[in-house]
């Protein structure tokens, strides 16, 4: 992927890569006790996916067409949106150690081409000061499939941001865009532009060697960046060393889960390791293994459900000992409003079955450390569901306090064969409204499914993230519900 040049040269260079090992590092097992849930049948039950008899949305939310010469630009008043959320103590208890004004933001969009191939850039522009700064990533997408495109913008000097522009510029072909969003990150930096990796440090166990370097492609680098021109690289000779951000304050409120995302690549050949989130002062950690190759970046995501005693978080990227050099870019940590989204330690707090009249709906919690019919996406736990009736499935509710736009995400797979259905996000109130995304997934791999819901009225009292199961048994993991910094989809293109 070509990268739009921004930023300036890095401060240092990485030591020679350590010898590459072919071993894939498995994530740490979190729970080994057998779960009480009844195992689901592996065979697909009758029935097809349906949103609800209330007001089902079509398979996709509105698609935006972006043509060369007519950029899509939307301004977000982050000061109004994010401080309004901070003032809303009615949603959940205010944290004793709350994050201040965010200085890093994540922009997301799903892109396709109307026909053939479409190219362009996705940018976040900070117009808080008289000098506009921005960070961009280039995309090249093809018709028939939607690709995830993300960019992180870090405010220079970690100063407060009051206004951002979300901008998509098509340079070739007609771009189709769905589910755009912007969210504040709890990390100090995640894009590594302008020679900055504020907040990041090496994690060096006793007797180990850990290398960390900041590269900038504008000044010469051994590999490309994912967004902008800067990226961070690390390698080590131990399985417990790497790079980390520590003492990350919990979200504006005492959020009960967090979504960590990093785009990872290898400096050369393969690179393996694990990405983890942990709570300071506890032994509770959740990890996801990764295996990446040179020349392309892969999004790696996990959800962390911290214990109630957590006071701060640690974000870690831990390469396998002698397992290649890992390049990381476009890194973020955002707060989710679900009680649980990773299903570790035998917990699926907040989740329940939706059972239409006369229907059978199954829901089971599995843990791969105790034996399970399929793998988890992150950690060792996952939830599974199937049904024999349209409209059946599982859901989790969150109290609504403020905000005009929300993003629901779930990584979905099938217990065997193919599983179909819909991921929906509801605004419940006097008039129940929703946005839905259809899915069709296969066994052995997880697929990220995402939908953005812009609240159409002021009478919403709660939000509901729901999986409507269709054919087969749907496995779900790494599930989140995140408040966006503002609605983006409105307006004609």
ChimeraX attribute file (.defattr): number of C-alpha atoms within 10 A of each C-alpha:
attribute: neighborCount
match mode: 1-to-1
recipient: residues
	/A:1	14
	/A:2	14
	/A:3	19
	/A:4	20
	/A:5	17
	/A:6	19
	/A:7	21
	/A:8	17
	/A:9	19
	/A:10	25
	/A:11	12
	/A:12	12
	/A:13	15
	/A:14	17
	/A:15	12
	/A:16	9
	/A:17	17
	/A:18	18
	/A:19	14
	/A:20	19
	/A:21	14
	/A:22	14
	/A:23	14
	/A:24	16
	/A:25	19
	/A:26	15
	/A:27	19
	/A:28	17
	/A:29	18
	/A:30	20
	/A:31	17
	/A:32	14
	/A:33	13
	/A:34	15
	/A:35	19
	/A:36	10
	/A:37	13
	/A:38	11
	/A:39	16
	/A:40	17
	/A:41	14
	/A:42	14
	/A:43	14
	/A:44	21
	/A:45	18
	/A:46	13
	/A:47	17
	/A:48	19
	/A:49	23
	/A:50	24
	/A:51	27
	/A:52	15
	/A:53	9
	/A:54	10
	/A:55	13
	/A:56	16
	/A:57	18
	/A:58	15
	/A:59	17
	/A:60	15
	/A:61	17
	/A:62	14
	/A:63	15
	/A:64	19
	/A:65	20
	/A:66	23
	/A:67	20
	/A:68	15
	/A:69	10
	/A:70	13
	/A:71	17
	/A:72	22
	/A:73	17
	/A:74	17
	/A:75	17
	/A:76	19
	/A:77	15
	/A:78	25
	/A:79	17
	/A:80	15
	/A:81	19
	/A:82	22
	/A:83	16
	/A:84	14
	/A:85	19
	/A:86	20
	/A:87	14
	/A:88	17
	/A:89	15
	/A:90	12
	/A:91	18
	/A:92	16
	/A:93	12
	/A:94	17
	/A:95	17
	/A:96	12
	/A:97	15
	/A:98	17
	/A:99	17
	/A:100	13
	/A:101	19
	/A:102	24
	/A:103	21
	/A:104	26
	/A:105	30
	/A:106	25
	/A:107	23
	/A:108	19
	/A:109	21
	/A:110	20
	/A:111	27
	/A:112	27
	/A:113	24
	/A:114	18
	/A:115	14
	/A:116	12
	/A:117	15
	/A:118	24
	/A:119	20
	/A:120	22
	/A:121	22
	/A:122	25
	/A:123	27
	/A:124	26
	/A:125	20
	/A:126	24
	/A:127	16
	/A:128	17
	/A:129	10
	/A:130	7
	/A:131	7
	/A:132	10
	/A:133	18
	/A:134	21
	/A:135	24
	/A:136	25
	/A:137	25
	/A:138	23
	/A:139	21
	/A:140	21
	/A:141	24
	/A:142	19
	/A:143	17
	/A:144	10
	/A:145	10
	/A:146	16
	/A:147	16
	/A:148	16
	/A:149	21
	/A:150	25
	/A:151	28
	/A:152	32
	/A:153	30
	/A:154	30
	/A:155	22
	/A:156	17
	/A:157	12
	/A:158	15
	/A:159	13
	/A:160	16
	/A:161	21
	/A:162	20
	/A:163	17
	/A:164	25
	/A:165	19
	/A:166	21
	/A:167	18
	/A:168	24
	/A:169	20
	/A:170	24
	/A:171	20
	/A:172	15
	/A:173	20
	/A:174	21
	/A:175	29
	/A:176	22
	/A:177	23
	/A:178	23
	/A:179	23
	/A:180	21
	/A:181	26
	/A:182	28
	/A:183	25
	/A:184	24
	/A:185	25
	/A:186	26
	/A:187	26
	/A:188	23
	/A:189	28
	/A:190	31
	/A:191	30
	/A:192	28
	/A:193	29
	/A:194	19
	/A:195	18
	/A:196	24
	/A:197	21
	/A:198	15
	/A:199	14
	/A:200	19
	/A:201	14
	/A:202	18
	/A:203	22
	/A:204	16
	/A:205	13
	/A:206	8
	/A:207	8
	/A:208	14
	/A:209	17
	/A:210	23
	/A:211	22
	/A:212	23
	/A:213	18
	/A:214	23
	/A:215	29
	/A:216	29
	/A:217	22
	/A:218	18
	/A:219	12
	/A:220	12
	/A:221	19
	/A:222	12
	/A:223	19
	/A:224	26
	/A:225	32
	/A:226	29
	/A:227	31
	/A:228	31
	/A:229	31
	/A:230	33
	/A:231	30
	/A:232	26
	/A:233	23
	/A:234	27
	/A:235	34
	/A:236	28
	/A:237	21
	/A:238	20
	/A:239	17
	/A:240	20
	/A:241	25
	/A:242	30
	/A:243	25
	/A:244	18
	/A:245	21
	/A:246	20
	/A:247	14
	/A:248	21
	/A:249	19
	/A:250	25
	/A:251	24
	/A:252	26
	/A:253	22
	/A:254	20
	/A:255	20
	/A:256	19
	/A:257	25
	/A:258	31
	/A:259	24
	/A:260	23
	/A:261	21
	/A:262	22
	/A:263	22
	/A:264	31
	/A:265	30
	/A:266	26
	/A:267	25
	/A:268	18
	/A:269	14
	/A:270	18
	/A:271	28
	/A:272	28
	/A:273	29
	/A:274	24
	/A:275	26
	/A:276	25
	/A:277	27
	/A:278	22
	/A:279	25
	/A:280	18
	/A:281	11
	/A:282	12
	/A:283	10
	/A:284	17
	/A:285	22
	/A:286	25
	/A:287	27
	/A:288	23
	/A:289	24
	/A:290	25
	/A:291	22
	/A:292	24
	/A:293	20
	/A:294	18
	/A:295	14
	/A:296	16
	/A:297	21
	/A:298	16
	/A:299	18
	/A:300	19
	/A:301	24
	/A:302	27
	/A:303	31
	/A:304	31
	/A:305	26
	/A:306	25
	/A:307	15
	/A:308	9
	/A:309	10
	/A:310	16
	/A:311	20
	/A:312	18
	/A:313	23
	/A:314	16
	/A:315	23
	/A:316	24
	/A:317	29
	/A:318	28
	/A:319	31
	/A:320	31
	/A:321	26
	/A:322	20
	/A:323	28
	/A:324	28
	/A:325	32
	/A:326	31
	/A:327	31
	/A:328	27
	/A:329	28
	/A:330	29
	/A:331	28
	/A:332	26
	/A:333	28
	/A:334	24
	/A:335	26
	/A:336	25
	/A:337	24
	/A:338	25
	/A:339	23
	/A:340	25
	/A:341	33
	/A:342	29
	/A:343	27
	/A:344	27
	/A:345	18
	/A:346	20
	/A:347	18
	/A:348	19
	/A:349	12
	/A:350	13
	/A:351	19
	/A:352	14
	/A:353	17
	/A:354	21
	/A:355	17
	/A:356	16
	/A:357	9
	/A:358	8
	/A:359	14
	/A:360	16
	/A:361	20
	/A:362	22
	/A:363	23
	/A:364	17
	/A:365	24
	/A:366	29
	/A:367	27
	/A:368	20
	/A:369	18
	/A:370	14
	/A:371	14
	/A:372	18
	/A:373	13
	/A:374	19
	/A:375	23
	/A:376	28
	/A:377	25
	/A:378	26
	/A:379	31
	/A:380	29
	/A:381	30
	/A:382	29
	/A:383	25
	/A:384	24
	/A:385	27
	/A:386	33
	/A:387	30
	/A:388	21
	/A:389	24
	/A:390	22
	/A:391	26
	/A:392	31
	/A:393	31
	/A:394	23
	/A:395	18
	/A:396	24
	/A:397	21
	/A:398	19
	/A:399	16
	/A:400	19
	/A:401	17
	/A:402	20
	/A:403	19
	/A:404	17
	/A:405	20
	/A:406	24
	/A:407	23
	/A:408	25
	/A:409	22
	/A:410	23
	/A:411	22
	/A:412	31
	/A:413	30
	/A:414	28
	/A:415	29
	/A:416	20
	/A:417	16
	/A:418	17
	/A:419	24
	/A:420	22
	/A:421	28
	/A:422	27
	/A:423	26
	/A:424	27
	/A:425	29
	/A:426	24
	/A:427	26
	/A:428	18
	/A:429	14
	/A:430	11
	/A:431	13
	/A:432	16
	/A:433	21
	/A:434	27
	/A:435	26
	/A:436	27
	/A:437	22
	/A:438	21
	/A:439	21
	/A:440	17
	/A:441	24
	/A:442	20
	/A:443	18
	/A:444	13
	/A:445	15
	/A:446	20
	/A:447	16
	/A:448	17
	/A:449	18
	/A:450	25
	/A:451	26
	/A:452	31
	/A:453	26
	/A:454	23
	/A:455	19
	/A:456	13
	/A:457	13
	/A:458	10
	/A:459	13
	/A:460	20
	/A:461	14
	/A:462	16
	/A:463	26
	/A:464	20
	/A:465	26
	/A:466	25
	/A:467	31
	/A:468	29
	/A:469	33
	/A:470	29
	/A:471	24
	/A:472	28
	/A:473	30
	/A:474	30
	/A:475	31
	/A:476	27
	/A:477	28
	/A:478	28
	/A:479	27
	/A:480	28
	/A:481	30
	/A:482	22
	/A:483	26
	/A:484	25
	/A:485	27
	/A:486	22
	/A:487	20
	/A:488	21
	/A:489	22
	/A:490	10
	/A:491	8
	/A:492	7
	/A:493	12
